[in-house]
């Protein structure tokens, strides 16, 4: 029997388990409404699809530079200059196999086994699970409504010693909250002055609703900024992300990616250059307008259905909802909702190791009509009111 390493004994990514159950429901009943996955219901922009067709016909699509093709790195740098007003060049950019690849490379390059890395609770589980698999100690900062579910400088000041790293996400998954620009700047200054690597997950930039987003690189070039074509750009399955790296980390990350992945997917790289064009941005901004419409639907209907305690969805496409009046087992509750209604939701245990049994995440990345239908089904089945 093959030996299994201790480092592999991490928690599953529960949303993927829910996706599998939703797919089975679709096969057996044909009525699944997957409000569990954080992925747009729309395909890549038309300009990207045309670029992919052209690349298939005109390019060899062999190995590329380990850090990504120059036209894509230049497009990403121009995107940050336009969006954030930060001075970014192609040399600052490393293209990766999804933002997940960026985090794995970064954690390997920046942290030793045993290092302490802080993150918000609730927070994206793959940070915690990837760090644990690499032997790092994860310090979860309990972030509630009083701090808009985001870490603060005051929380860091209370720690016995500065952590090796701090991961922030704005807009955040699962809460959708945005760190105020002044607070993000304060976090960046604190981290730089205390030798803590700030990792700023900015993959949901472009999807916000009246609240400004800021980049950590406005304040500190010693921070790492992670981006992706998955969310705003509607290209989840293309598996393409990037990182803006401090100079000291560029060569270590390059050497690691040479060995671990050789290069990001070539077809996705060539096609993604077109994602940053005005034509594509116009199409993508139309998706954001739809998210905003669906968000308003949720803000109107969730309280009427008995879900009146949730994080303010400033950006992204999630509603982080307290169901403590309904259950103390969000996993079983979500399974019951799927069985009774065909609606797939993500249990909060994915994101909050302390309180997640009384929370769920609802994704409104799908169509407004699908979300409305899901709410109708749950209301009709009576699953949203205390039993």
N, C-alpha and C positions, 0 to 999 in steps of 0.2 A: 504494500500500500504506500502511495506517495505521501511524503511528509508535508504537512501544511505549516507555513510559517506563522509565528505569533503575530507578526505585523499585519497579516491579512485578516485578523480577527476584529474587523471594524463593523460598525453598523451598516446595514444596507441603505441605499438611497431610496427611501420609502416611496417617493413619487414614481419611481420606475416600477415598483411593485404594483402601485395603483394603475399605472398605464397598462400593465400586463392584464390586470383584472378587467379594465375597461375594454381592452381589445377582445377579451373572451366574451364580455357582455355583448359587444357589437356582433360577434359571430353567432352567439346563441339567441339573441333577441332582436338585434338590428336597431336598437334604440338608444345606444350609449351617447351621452353628452359629456365629453371629457373636459371638465373644468379643473383638471388637476395639473396639467403640464404648463410650464411657462413658455409656450411657444406660439407665435402668431399663427392664425388660421390661413394666412395669405402666403402665396409663394414668393420667391425672390423677385425683385423688381424686373420689369420687362427688359430693361437695358442690361441687367446682369445675365438674364437667360440668353439674350442675343449674343453677348460677349462669350458665354460658355460655348454656344454653337460655333462661333468663329474660332475659338481656341481649339475646339475639337478638330476643325478642318485645317487649321493653319499652323498649329503648334505641335511640337513633338510630345510635350507634356511629360518629360522625364524629370529627373531630379532638378530641383532649383537650388539656389543658395540656401543654406540652412536657416538663415534669418529672414528669408522671404525675397521675392523678386523686387527689384528697385522701384518699378512703377507703382507697385502696391504700397511700399513703404513711403514713397513720396506722396501718394494720395492720402494715406493715413495721417502723415505729418501735416499736410495742408488742411485736412479735416479738423485737427486739433487747433491749428492757428485760427481757422475761421470760427469754430464753435466756442473755444475757450479763450482766445486771445493770447495763447501761450506760444513761446518761441520754440517750436518743435521742428527738427529736421529729420530726414530719413535715417541718419545715423543713430538717432535716439530710439528707433522703432525696431522691435524684433517681432516678426510674425510667427504665430504658433498654431498648433492644431487645436483650435478652439481656445476659449479663455481657460478651460480646464487644463489644457496643456501648458498655458502660461503659468498657472498657479503651481503645477507640479514642478516645472523647471525652476521657478523662482524659489520655492521652498527648499529645493535641493541646493540651489546656488547660495542662498543667504543664511540658512539655519543649520545648526548642528543637531544631531540627536540629543535630546535632553533640553534644548532651548525652550523657553516659554514664549508662546505667541498668544496674544489676546485677541478676542473677537466678541462681537455683541451676541447676547442671547435674548431674543430669538435671532438666528442667523442662518446663512446658507450652510447646509450640513456638509457639503463636500470640502469646505475649508477645514472643518474639524476632523473629518474622517481621513483626508489626505495627510494632514499634519500628523495625526495619530499613527498612520501607517509608516510614516518616515521617522517615527520615534520622538517627535516633539511633544512637549507638554502644552496642552490647550487650556488657556485660562478664559473662561466665559464670563463676560461682564453682564450682570443682570440689568437689562435695559427695559424699562417699562414706559408707561404713558407719560410720566413726568419728564423724561428726556426724549420723548418722541421715538422711543425704542432704538436710540442711537447712543454710542459711547460718548463720553465727555472728558474734557481735561480733568475735571474734578474727580472722576472715577480713577483716572490714571495716577493722579496725585496721591490717592489713598492706598496704592499698591506698595508693598514693602520694598520693592525695587523695580526699576523700569524693565518691561519685557523686551525680549529680542525683537519682537515684531508686534504690530497692531494692524489688523485687517478691518477696514471700514467699507461699507457699500452704500452708495447714495445715487439714485434711489435704491432702496434695500429690498432684498428678497428674504423673508416673505412679507414684510410689513408695507413696502411701498413708500416709506418715509424718506425724506430728503434732509441731509445735514445742512443747516444754514451755512452760507459761504463763510461768515465770520468764524463760526465754530469749527469748520473744516480747516480754515487757516490756522486757528489756535492749536488744533490737534497736530497739524503738520509742523508748526514751530516747536511744540513740546517734543514731538518725536525726534526731530533733528537735533535738538539741544540735549536730549537724553540718550542718544545712540540707539534709538528704537527705529526699526525700519517700518515706515508707514506704507501699507499696501492698500491702495485706493481702487476698489472695484467700481468702475464707471460704465459697466456694460449696458445699463439702462438709460444712459444719457440720450437725449432726444425724445424721451417719453416722459413728459412732466405736464402738470396741470396747474399753471399759474404760480408755481413756486420755483425760484431760480435754482439751477444746479451750478456747481463750481468744480473745477479740477484741482486736485492736490498740487499739480505742478504750477499753479498760479503762485504758490507760496514756497514750495520746497522742491528743488531738483534732486534731493536725496530720497524723495519718495518714489514709489513705483506706481504707475497708473496702468490698469488693465482694461482693455476694451475688447469688443467682439462684434462680428456682423450678425450675431444670432437674434438680438431682440429688436431694436429699432429697425435694423436692416432686413429683418424677416428672412434670415438665412440660417436657421438653427442646424439643419442637417449638413450644411456645407463644411462644418467643422473648421472654422477659421477665427482666430482671435489675434490679439497683439498685446505687447507690453511696451511702455515707455520706461526705460531703465536708467538709473544713475550710471555714470561712466564705469565705476568699479565692478558692476554686475554684468556688463555687456559681454565681455569675453567668456566668463564662466557660463553664462546662459547659452552662448553660442556653442561652446564645446559640448555642453550637456545635450543640446538639441541635435547636434551632429550625430551623437551616439545613440540617442533614445528614439528619435523619429526621422533622422536624416533631413527632412524638410516637411513643411505643411503640404497638404494636397495641392498639386500643381493646377489642376483644373479650377479649383475654387479660388486660388490666388489670381489667376488670369481673369476670371470672371468678376471677381470682387472689385477690381479697379473701377468698373462701371458703377458700383454701388455708391460712389462718392460724387457722381455727376449731378448737375441740377435736375436732369430728367428723373433720375432715380429718387432724389430727395423729395421732389414734388409728389411722386407716388407714395413714398413712405410717410410723408406728412399727412396724407389722406388717411392712412391707417391710424395715425395718432388721433386724428379727429374722431374716428370711429371708437377708439378706446375711450376718449373723453365722453362720448355719448353713452357708452355702456356703463362707464363709471357713474354718471349721473343717474342712470337707471338703478344701479345698486344702492347709491346713497339715498334714493327715494324709497326703494322697496325693502331693503334689509331691515330697517327698524320696524316697519309695519309687519314683517314676518317674525319678529321676535329677536332678531340679531341686531341689537342696538349698541353693542360694545365692540368696536373694531378700530384698528390703527388707521390714522388718516392716510388714505392712498394718494400721496403727493405725486407719485410717478410710478413707472412700471405699469404692470397690469394685474395687481393682486389686491385682494381684500383679506386681511388677517383678522379672523372673527373669533370672539370668545363664545364658546358653546358650553361653558361650565354650568349653565342652568339646565342643560339638556343631558349631559353625560360627564363622567370622569374617565372615559375611555374613547378618545377620538378615533383610534384605529377601528374598534368595533363599530362605532357610530357611522364612520364613513363606509364600512362594509355593508352595514344595514341600509344606508341611503342608496348605495349602488344597487343592492338587491331589490329594493322596493321601488326605485324611481328610474334607474339607469343613469343617474347623475354621479359622476366621479369627482370627488373632492380629495384633497390631500390632508391627511391627519397632521396635527401640529407637532407630533413627536419627531418628525424629520428635522424641525427647526429649533425646538426648545426642549432641552433635555430635562428641565425642571418642571415646567408648567404645560408642556405641549399636549398632555392628555386632555386638556380642556379648550384647545384651540384647533381651528382648521384654516387652511389656505384655500381660497377660491380664486381661480384665474379668470380674468375677463379678457383674455387675448383672442378669444373666438369671436364669432359674430354676435351683434347685439340681439338678434332674434334667438340664437341658441341660448344665450344667458337668460333671456326672458322666459324661454320655454323651461329651462332648468328650474328657475324660481317657481314657475307655475306648478311644475311636477312636485317639487318638494312641499309647496303649500298644500296641494291637493292631498298628498300622502300624510300630512300632519307631522312631518319629521322635524319641523323647525320650531315647534312650541313644546314647552315643558310637558312631560307625560305625567 
